Amino acid sequence: MYVDAHIHLSDSQYGDRIDEIVAIAKQNEVVAMVANSMNLETSKLSLKLAEEHQRLVYAALGIHPWNANQLASNELEQTVGFISENAAVKGKIIAIGEIGLDPQYAKRKEHKEQQGRVFNRMLQLAEQLALPIIVHSRWSAQEILGVLPSYRLNGVLWHWFSGPLELLPKIAERGGYVSEGPPVVFSDRIQEVVRHVPLERLLTETDGPVRYYGPFKDKPTTPALIPEIVRAVSEVKKIKESKVAEQILRNFADLFDVQQVTPVFKHSFSRSTTTAHLVI
Ligand SMILES: [Zn+2]
């Protein structure tokens, strides 16, 4: 059994293909997908998908750093309101994401400030709702690592973490997880990351519909890629594939606290303690 901890099911490229994507996930023994959001509109859609495909699709709601400077007036507070109002429904909204910082999309001072404001507001919300976060840290991992200790967070997933490698011990030490996707198959850099992350801190993702190079060139990105990612992790870490898959499933249940709502997780795993995941 497999998990896709980070996919943009609400992206228009998936549009009316959702049923097909769900079928592909099931065929490939993907038992959980986390539908990540970019803004208010996709947050609404992600939640709708989680409602329509219970026990398979879970929602991560929030504002992506790429959108921080393109929000409609009051969209930030409307998004916070929408998430807060719906957060009580156990087992649907399982994280705040995708949130973070990305200097590439905030070159001017005022844009950087606005991105920081949105990120901090999302972190505040995650703390208030006791939800884990899914973080985008491209060229900003060091900065994000500096911001997080100001919040009591119930878990952090560093999605597509690409470095610097020397931050990994700190990330693991603070209870963070790292998820990697198709680049594990073909990118030396990501293989290096996977080599350095303890298996107990690793998750798998596709970040679909993002397209990839290497063996995935011209291939649509769907959860069908997850078994190949697990195979690649197994090769890189020299750990049996079945053991890798099982531990990743356990990590997923542990981080997102889904064993109560999903039978597949229920019997095998129980969350140790909430405090174990607090980022201090
Ligand atoms: Zn993403």
Residues whose N, C-alpha, C, O or C-beta is under 5 A from the ligand:
A	BS01	ZN	E98 D207
